[in-house]
Amino acid sequence: METKPLTDLVPPRLWLPELNSPLLIAGPCSAESPEQLFKVANELKQSGRVHYLRAGIWKPRTTPGSFQGVGLEGLGWLRDVKKGTGLPFSTEVGSEKHVYEALKFGVDMVWIGARTVSNPFVMQEIAEALRGVNIPVLVKNPLSPDMDLWEGAIKRLYNVGIRKIGAIHRGFSWWGKSIFRNQPFWKIPLDLKAKYPDLPIICDPSHISGNRNLVPFVAKRGVDMGFDGLIIEVHPEPTKALSDAAQQLTPSEFYELLNFIDSIGNPELSYPDDLLNELRAEVDIMDDLLLWALSNRMELSERIASVKTNRKMSVLQSKRWGQVLERVTNTGEKSGLRAGFIKKLYNTIHKESISVQNELIEKS
């Protein structure tokens, strides 16, 4: 199927004519009971700022024995809560069957989760099921830090005529240790926004953080970076939640978060130490990436040494090194790095690589 450019997306200010602040989607990770939903919805309604109630009905859990969501019954609860409070509701869909069921109950918005977005076959089926629908559809980033996969999922929806499309940045899976549940890698959603300025991007600080204490700071950073909204997990009693208990806020904590993000642009309010810890954690992640890349690069140097020994080649290949240095310098400058820094760094790496190769050749 030919891909069309995303030229006529509908921004959220036109979904919601009264929108003069970030789009806010809030509610529990999972719908657990009618009482739970009514309680949290009434609390959120009082803020006057929440645009959509969120609650998961089908939960794509890794372990089969864990809570998988209440299923179809929960859609009836959400419909009743909407009637009782006036709050539009949203939920996650992970298959075409989910789409059809949610639409039967009058869902006002759906989002597609990271696991589903990572599967182009399922994404296409969901897109076809949504053909002709005029509700907002939000697309979470895939599990891996792959903007092409994220963009591809968005385009599948666009190609079937969906125009109220938004992206959700919920962070990416990462093997290293971190204070985050999912690593933010902010550059990826910012690059997506730069490529498609009219595409609304919603920050999901709950899933990025995995820790309720960090949620306000990640939320504030997202809004400060120009994200169009927030999707936040709020539960009346988070410690009793059946899923993702550690990252859900109480309604009172949610109100505190709103006050906190309102402080953006106030020079009298500085970022607390928790945000500094968040930024340092991101640096740690980048350092882990650098060390992983260096380790693999040195391993390749060892293999090159073996080939050079067999072919009776000299360790230092000046012409080849000149080409490498020119390439990395040009690439680095395009990324905003200074040429002098790149040359100094790579000359150090090259010196170590030559030393490793010489040692291996001497031993052979």
C-alpha positions in Angstrom: 0.0 0.0 0.0 1.4 3.4 -0.9 2.2 5.6 2.0 0.6 9.1 2.1 2.2 12.1 3.7 0.7 13.1 7.1 -0.5 16.5 5.8 -4.0 17.0 7.3 -3.9 15.6 10.8 -6.4 17.1 13.2 -4.7 18.8 16.2 -6.2 18.2 19.7 -7.4 21.9 20.0 -9.9 20.9 17.3 -10.9 17.7 19.0 -11.6 19.8 22.1 -12.5 23.4 21.3 -12.0 24.5 24.9 -8.4 23.1 25.0 -6.1 25.9 26.2 -3.8 23.7 28.3 -2.2 20.3 27.9 -4.6 17.5 26.9 -5.1 15.4 30.1 -6.0 11.7 30.1 -6.1 10.2 33.6 -7.5 7.2 35.4 -6.5 3.8 36.8 -4.2 1.4 35.0 -7.0 -1.2 35.0 -10.7 -1.1 35.5 -11.3 -3.2 38.6 -14.8 -2.5 39.7 -17.7 0.0 39.0 -17.1 1.5 42.5 -13.4 2.1 41.8 -14.1 3.8 38.4 -16.9 6.0 39.8 -14.7 7.1 42.7 -11.7 8.1 40.7 -13.8 9.6 37.9 -15.6 11.9 40.3 -12.3 13.0 41.8 -10.9 13.7 38.4 -14.0 15.5 37.2 -13.7 18.0 40.1 -10.4 19.2 38.7 -12.2 20.6 35.7 -9.1 19.8 33.6 -9.2 16.1 32.7 -10.5 15.6 29.2 -10.7 11.7 29.1 -10.9 9.0 31.7 -8.5 6.2 31.0 -8.8 2.5 32.2 -7.4 -0.7 30.8 -9.9 -3.4 30.0 -7.6 -5.9 28.4 -4.1 -6.1 29.9 -1.3 -7.6 27.7 0.7 -9.2 30.5 3.9 -11.1 30.1 3.0 -13.8 32.6 -0.2 -15.8 31.9 -1.1 -16.0 35.6 -1.1 -12.3 36.2 -4.2 -10.0 36.1 -5.3 -9.8 32.5 -8.0 -7.3 32.9 -11.8 -7.7 33.5 -12.5 -7.8 29.8 -15.9 -7.0 28.2 -17.7 -6.4 31.5 -15.5 -3.3 32.1 -16.7 -1.6 29.0 -20.2 -1.5 30.5 -18.8 0.0 33.7 -17.0 2.7 31.7 -20.1 3.5 29.7 -22.0 3.9 33.0 -19.4 6.1 34.5 -19.5 8.4 31.4 -23.3 8.7 31.9 -22.9 9.5 35.5 -20.0 12.0 35.3 -20.0 13.2 31.8 -16.3 12.2 31.4 -15.5 10.7 28.0 -13.6 7.4 28.3 -10.7 5.8 26.6 -9.1 2.3 26.7 -6.4 0.2 25.0 -7.2 -2.0 22.1 -4.9 -4.9 21.1 -6.8 -6.6 18.4 -9.5 -6.0 15.8 -12.0 -7.7 18.1 -11.2 -5.2 20.9 -11.9 -2.4 18.5 -15.3 -3.7 17.6 -16.3 -4.4 21.2 -15.1 -0.9 22.4 -17.0 0.8 19.6 -20.2 -1.0 20.6 -20.0 0.6 24.0 -19.4 4.1 22.7 -15.7 4.5 23.5 -14.5 8.1 22.9 -10.8 7.4 22.4 -8.6 4.4 22.0 -4.9 3.8 22.3 -2.7 1.1 20.9 -0.1 -0.4 23.3 3.7 -0.8 22.8 3.5 -4.5 22.3 0.8 -4.2 19.6 2.6 -1.4 17.8 5.6 -3.6 17.6 3.6 -6.1 15.4 2.9 -4.6 11.9 0.5 -7.5 11.1 -1.8 -6.7 14.1 -1.4 -3.0 13.5 -2.8 -3.4 10.0 -5.8 -5.4 11.3 -6.6 -2.8 13.9 -6.3 0.0 11.3 -8.8 -1.8 9.1 -11.1 -2.3 12.0 -11.0 1.5 12.7 -11.6 2.5 9.1 -14.3 5.2 9.0 -14.2 5.9 12.7 -14.0 9.5 13.8 -12.6 9.2 17.3 -9.0 10.0 18.4 -6.6 7.1 18.1 -3.3 7.3 20.1 -0.3 5.2 19.2 2.2 4.3 21.9 5.9 4.0 20.9 7.1 0.4 20.3 9.1 -1.5 22.9 12.3 -0.9 21.0 13.7 2.6 20.3 12.7 2.4 16.7 11.1 5.5 15.2 10.5 3.9 11.9 8.3 1.2 13.5 6.4 3.9 15.5 6.0 6.0 12.4 4.8 3.0 10.4 2.1 2.2 12.9 0.8 5.8 12.6 0.8 5.8 8.8 -1.2 2.5 8.8 -4.0 4.4 10.6 -3.6 7.5 8.4 -3.8 5.3 5.3 -7.3 4.1 6.2 -8.6 7.6 6.7 -8.0 8.2 10.5 -7.1 11.9 11.0 -7.5 12.3 14.8 -4.2 10.5 15.4 -1.8 11.1 18.3 1.4 9.5 19.6 2.1 8.5 23.1 5.7 8.5 24.4 5.8 5.8 27.1 9.6 5.1 27.1 11.5 2.2 25.7 12.7 -1.2 27.0 16.3 -1.3 28.0 18.5 -4.1 29.5 20.5 -1.9 31.8 19.7 -0.8 35.4 18.0 2.5 35.8 15.7 4.5 38.0 13.2 4.3 35.1 10.9 1.5 34.2 11.2 2.4 30.6 14.0 4.7 29.3 12.7 8.0 27.9 15.3 8.5 25.1 13.6 11.9 24.6 15.3 12.5 21.2 13.1 10.0 19.5 9.7 11.6 20.2 11.2 15.0 19.6 12.5 13.9 16.2 9.0 12.5 15.4 7.5 15.8 16.4 10.0 17.7 14.3 9.1 15.5 11.3 5.4 15.9 11.8 4.7 19.2 13.6 0.9 18.7 13.5 1.1 15.2 15.1 0.1 15.6 18.8 2.5 13.8 21.1 1.3 12.8 24.6 3.8 12.0 27.4 3.1 9.0 29.6 5.2 9.7 32.8 3.6 6.7 34.6 5.1 4.1 32.3 8.4 5.9 31.9 8.8 6.3 35.6 7.4 3.0 37.0 7.6 4.9 40.3 4.9 7.4 41.5 7.6 9.6 43.1 9.1 10.3 39.7 5.9 10.8 37.8 5.5 14.6 38.5 9.0 15.3 37.4 8.8 13.3 34.2 5.4 14.9 33.5 6.8 18.4 34.0 9.7 17.7 31.8 7.4 16.4 29.0 5.2 19.6 29.1 8.3 21.8 29.4 9.6 20.1 26.2 6.4 21.0 24.3 4.5 17.7 24.5 0.8 18.2 23.7 -0.6 16.4 26.7 -0.2 13.8 29.5 -1.7 10.4 30.1 -1.4 9.6 33.8 -2.4 6.6 35.9 -4.6 7.6 38.9 -6.1 5.1 41.3 -8.2 5.7 44.5 -6.0 3.3 46.4 -2.8 2.6 44.4 -1.4 0.1 47.0 -4.3 -2.2 46.4 -4.2 -1.9 42.5 -4.3 -5.2 40.6 -1.7 -3.9 38.1 1.1 -1.4 38.1 0.5 -0.4 41.7 4.0 1.3 42.1 3.4 3.9 39.4 -0.2 5.0 40.1 -1.0 8.3 41.9 -3.8 9.0 44.3 -6.2 11.7 43.3 -4.6 14.1 45.8 -1.2 13.3 44.3 -2.6 14.0 40.9 -3.8 17.4 42.0 -0.3 18.1 43.3 1.1 17.1 40.0 -1.2 19.6 38.2 0.0 22.4 40.5 3.6 21.3 39.8 3.3 21.4 36.0 1.6 24.8 36.3 4.9 26.1 37.7 6.6 25.8 34.3 8.0 29.1 33.3 8.1 30.5 36.9 11.7 31.5 37.5 11.1 31.4 41.3 10.5 27.7 41.2 13.6 25.6 40.5 13.7 21.9 39.6 14.0 19.7 42.7 16.7 17.2 43.3 14.5 14.4 41.9 14.7 15.9 38.4 18.5 16.2 38.7 18.5 12.5 39.6 16.4 11.8 36.6 18.8 13.6 34.3 21.8 11.8 35.9 20.0 8.5 35.3 19.7 9.4 31.6 23.4 10.1 31.5 24.1 6.7 33.1 22.0 5.0 30.4 24.0 6.8 27.7 27.3 5.8 29.4 26.1 2.2 29.5 25.4 2.5 25.7 28.9 3.9 25.1 30.6 1.2 27.1 28.6 -1.5 25.3 29.6 0.0 21.9 33.2 0.3 22.9 33.4 -3.2 24.2 31.9 -4.5 20.9 34.3 -2.3 18.9 37.3 -3.7 20.7 36.1 -7.3 20.1 35.9 -6.5 16.4 39.5 -5.2 16.6 40.6 -8.5 18.0 39.0 -10.3 15.1 40.6 -7.9 12.7 44.0 -8.7 14.3 43.5 -12.4 13.5 42.7 -11.7 9.9 45.7 -9.4 9.5 48.0 -12.0 11.0 46.8 -14.7 8.6 47.3 -12.3 5.7 50.6 -11.0 7.0 49.3 -7.4 6.9 50.7 -4.5 9.0 48.6 -3.5 12.0 48.4 0.2 11.1 46.4 0.8 7.9 46.8 4.6 7.4 44.6 4.9 4.4 41.7 3.0 6.1 42.1 5.0 9.3 42.0 8.3 7.4 38.7 7.2 5.8 37.2 6.2 9.2 38.2 9.5 10.8 36.8 11.6 8.0 33.5 9.6 8.1 33.0 9.8 11.9 34.0 13.5 12.0 31.4 14.4 9.3 28.7 12.3 10.9 29.5 13.8 14.3 29.4 17.4 13.1 25.9 16.7 11.6 24.8 15.6 15.1 26.1 18.8 16.7 29.5 17.5 18.0 32.7 19.5 17.6 35.2 18.2 15.1 38.1 18.6 17.5 36.3 16.5 20.2 35.5 13.7 17.7 39.0 13.5 16.4 40.5 13.4 19.9 38.0 10.7 21.0 38.5 8.5 17.9 42.3 8.9 17.9 42.2 7.6 21.5 40.0 4.7 20.5 42.2 4.0 17.5 45.4 4.0 19.7 43.8 1.5 22.0 42.6 -0.7 19.1 46.1 -0.7 17.6 47.6 -1.7 21.0 45.1 -4.6 21.4 45.9 -5.8 17.9 49.7 -5.7 18.5 49.3 -7.6 21.8 47.3 -10.3 20.1 49.7 -10.6 17.1 52.7 -10.9 19.5 50.9 -13.7 21.4 50.1 -15.6 18.2 
